[in-house]
């Protein structure tokens, strides 16, 4: 899979995804300080799945109706890196076929899927 990892999600998550064989664009490494609009536009234009902890992307998608190719929004109680990786690992394992073109809100205990607004 191709992931653009938002700056707030962390460098370690981007590194772990690469180790798992995914193609990764890390905002922290290559575009630090970019605005949310720039990030979601890049993700859409270059066919990346956006991985973020920033709930503002929900507003970008649902209020502003910005297009996307898939968004995973982590809403975790435990924001430590090892927990993020555990949750992402399980999400990819269980929802790999449904991530593209969906907006996923992921917590430690559940995943909510919404189809892309057209």
N, C-alpha and C positions, 0 to 999 in steps of 0.2 A: 504494500500500500504506500501511497504518497501522503505524507503529513507535513503541514506547516504547523510548527509548535510555537504558540504564542510565548512572548517573553515571560509572562507571569507563570506559565506552566513549568518553566525551568530548563536549564541547560542539561541537567542530568537525565531528564525524561527524553530529551532529544537524542542524547548519546545512547541511552538504552534502546530506543526504537531503532537506531542505526545498527546496533549490535544484533537486533532481531532480524535484520535484513530489509528493513523498510527504507524507502527514500525519504529523507527528512530535510526540510528547510527550517532552520532555527532562527526565529526573529531575534533572539538574544545574541546569536553569533553574527548575523549578517545584516540585520535591519533594526538594531536597537533604537528604541524611541519612536518607532513608526506608529501612526495613528490607527485606530481600529478600522476606519474606512479603507485605508491603504492596505491593511492586512487582508481583509475579507475580499477586496478587489483582486489582489494578487492571487489569493487562494482560488478564486473563481476562474480568473483568466488563465492560470497555469495548471488547473485541475488538481489542486491539493485539497485534502481533507483538513479542516482547521481543528486543532486540538487546543483548548483554552480553559482557563478558570474564570475568565472575565464575562460576567453575565450581561455586560453591555452588548455583546454579540447577539443576544436574543432580541434586543431592541433593534439592532441593525437589520436582522432578518425579518422579524415580524412586524415592526412598526414602519421601518423605512423600506422594507421589502427588497433589500439587497440580495442579489442572487448568490448562491453558494453551491458547492459540489458535495457537501457534507460537513457537519459541525459536530464535534463532541465537546459538550460543555460539562466540565467537572464541577460538581457542587458537593465538595467533600467537607466533612467535619474535621478530619485529620488531613492537613495539607502537607504532611511530611512526604518527602520524595518516595520513600519505599511504599507508602500507601498509594500514592498516585500511580506508581508503576504496577502495583498489584491490581488496582481497579482497571487500569488501561489494558493490562494483559487479559483479564477476564472478559472485558468488553469486546476486545478484538476476537477472542476465542468464541464467544457466544453470539456475536452480532456481525461478524465479518461481511456477510452477504448483504447486510442492511445498512451499513454505514454510509455508503455513497448515496447522495441525494436525500439524506435524512438529517434532521436536527435531533441529536441525542442529548438528553440531560441525564447525567450519570452521577449517582451517589454511591455510597458504600453498599447499599442494600437493594437498589433498583435502577432500572434503565427505562426512561420514557422516550419513545420514538415519535417523531412527527415528520410527515412527508414534506418535501420541499413545496413551498408556495409557488405557484406558477402565475 
